[in-house]
Structure formats: structure tokens, C-alpha cells
Amino acid sequence: MSAPDPGPAPPPELPSGPGAAAILSAGFGCLVFGLLAFAGDASPAIKQAFILWKPSGPLSGVSSLAIVAWLFAWFILALLWARREINLAWVTAVSLAMLAAGLLLTFPPFMDLLQGK
């Protein structure tokens, strides 16, 4: 008699690093967006430098640079954390804090308060 077929093998456990890299880099991208938006609002010279496409004004540079920062952070973190287990609670908390800061920095009354207007 042969042994019964155990069925398909369970899928291997995936490390949490790649997912954590995606989450943390998204929070970082939001923070960079807020910081660049604030810098563009606070300085006329920076505002002019951010104009990559006239119809959209400085938003074109702010969004483009924030996307580059997000992709760069994701690439680096994905390389560093490819096979690691990362504390997802910590990553989520830090990402949410960066998201909240980024959102606050794009809120005009808060920007005006920081600039003393």
C-alpha cells in the first residue's frame, strides 16, 4: 500500500519587507509632497522653480518631485527589506504620521499659520 497523497504543498511564507517598503514609501511620498507644497508657497523663488508646465503652475514640479521621491524611497526600501520581516505596526504608524503631516502641509490655513500670515 502506498501512502495517501498529502495534496499540494502550502505556499511559502512571504516576508513582510516588500509590503512594508511600499507602505512606508507611500507615507514618505505624501510627506515630501506636503513639504514641497509648503516650500513653494513660502518662497516665490522656489515657486517659480517648481513650474514645469505653465498651465498647472508649481503643482507640476511639486507633484513630479514627490513622485520621484516616492519611487526612489520604494526602490531603496524594497532592496533593503526584500527578504526581511518588518514590524508592520511600526511601519503603519510612521506612514500614517507622514501622511497626516503631508496633508496638513497642503492645507492653506495651516500653511499660513506656519508662515505667520
PyMOL commands that set and color helices and strands:
alter all, ss='L'
color gray80, all
select helices_A, chain A and resi 17-42+44-49+54-56+59-80+88-105+108-115
alter helices_A, ss='H'
color red, helices_A
deselect
rebuild
show_as cartoon
